[in-house]
Amino acid sequence: MDLEKDREIKPEEDQALPELLELLEIFRDLPEARKKNLKTRLKKEAAGEILTEAEVEKERKKIMELFKDVEDDRKKKMIERKVKEMAFQAVAIREAKYSIMTEGLKTEVVNGSQRYMKENPAVATFDKYSRAYNSNIDKLIEYLPQQQTEKISKLAAFRNA
């Protein structure tokens, strides 16, 4: 028994079919690595996993590892506050960068009968968060003890990534 033939097609599904076929044609022409990336991204978007607390926490732990040897409690509290902020910024920057790479620097805006190109909002987000992120890294470098020069270079590599 063929379930696809026996299943009744709903009107909203009938309208989505041409869009899905168009997407399928585009998808077929993409390189395998890009297909895999898009599938992962779409699954995350569908599950609401983009810019989540879990992603921010993962980033926070990665950054805090650089400061595990700081002993002064006052400094440690200040570092933790900055790192929480930076972790969110890092995830937001990554998402904005992905949006720019997939959608481009400009997006088409439709306003009634008018169509025009406008800067992708992710460009401004990327710029704003990158500046704040770099500023926070510079502030955090000051909290590292002098003998931790290797960690300074790791933190600088984070900033330049």
ZIKA-V561092 format. One record per run of one state. SS is the DSSP state (a for helix, b for strand, c for the rest). FROM is the first residue (numbers start at 1). TO is the last residue. If there is no record, write none. Layout:
BEGIN
ss = <SS/SS>
from = <FROM/FROM>
to = <TO/TO>
END
This chain:
BEGIN
ss = <c/a/c/a/c/a/c/a/c/a/c/b/c/b/c/a/c/a/c>
from = <1/3/7/11/29/32/48/53/68/73/104/106/112/114/120/121/142/149/161>
to = <2/6/10/28/31/47/52/67/72/103/105/111/113/119/120/141/148/160/161>
END
